Amino acid sequence: MYARNSDNGASLEAAGVAAQPAVDRVVLNHHAFRRLISLERKRSERSRKPFLLMLLNMGESLPSEKSAKSLGEILDTLSRAVRETDTTGWYEDHSTVGVMFTEIGHDEASTSLNTLTSRVTETLRSSLTVEQFNHIRVSFHIYPEDWEQNDRQPPSNPRLYPDLMQREEARKTSRAIKRAMDIAGSLAALAVLSPVFLIVAIAVKLTSKGPVFFRQRRVGQYGVAFSLLKFRSMYDGNHSHVHREYMRRLIAGVAEKHPSDSDDGGVYKLTGDSRITAVGALLRRTSLDELPQFINVLKGEMSLVGPRPPIDYEVERYELWHRRRLIEAKPGITGLWQVTGRNRIAFDDMVRLDLRYAQLWSPWVDLKILLRTPKAVIEGAH
């Protein structure tokens, strides 16, 4: 059996809750417990075994002395409702208790959820007063989540990412500056480059049948889908199976590099694609086809700097740890990958660059990447 955490025991006694001999397990403080959730996500990425986070929220409607007593009794009851190997801790200090159930098989996840719900509910109902029980809100959160993207409900559950939510809160001022840079930068680009927009639009329209703009469903931050805009660079009505197959191989790490005039080592991208028009090849080589994405930035769906937004069939092939690039940063027009390795590096290395950017970003980092982007575009055009 576990020994009681001394700090937690002291805090309960200070709140007027007598020590409960029956509760002989560690109750982690909220810093340690939230850190453990982050570590458990990474373990789950490696083992591919889900874990279940159960949260019991007491609310704030009870008087403080009753609330403190209730929390002590809940901890006592909880110790009899969960496995000895499961970890208990404060998700939010003295208001929300969490329990992590680890090493749950994929086939067992739904069964475990139903079993735990029934067991915890019945144990609490039989051990607590009606008033105590009525103030408890129990919720269950399974990792990894179901990433069947839709336009209404983001698949990323913030309860499973308390460390990232805390980091985002600490960066509130920096995020406001980043958004201001996005708005100012996209408005300036749309105004200054409007003649280029007109020339490109005429060239696309006169050289091939179809619309000027190409709209494609992409996956943004937290898995929320949006419609990405580009100048059309392919013949209208083509199929995506060639690109789909190449991305499958690229994400799996078995794609071959294709020769490139500008890089003797080759690049990880489709070359000689018959679907691309003559004008489209020039637009892609100079990145002019990306210009309409300043509209996506202005709408808040993208940023000037961030990971490139993937297509949904790419996300279907992602490993669990690949998904972090969609959770930790908003997608962008340019990014650390574009100015560092671009198509010369493997997919896993690209993801690592995106994650590095998400950890280190600041308005100053964004500015440096933006200043390096023109050189990267010019070098990529040769």
Summary of the structure (lengths in Angstrom):
residues: 382
radius of gyration: 25.8
end to end distance: 66.6
largest distance: 81.9
contacts: 1128
relative contact order: 0.09
helix: 54%
strand: 15%
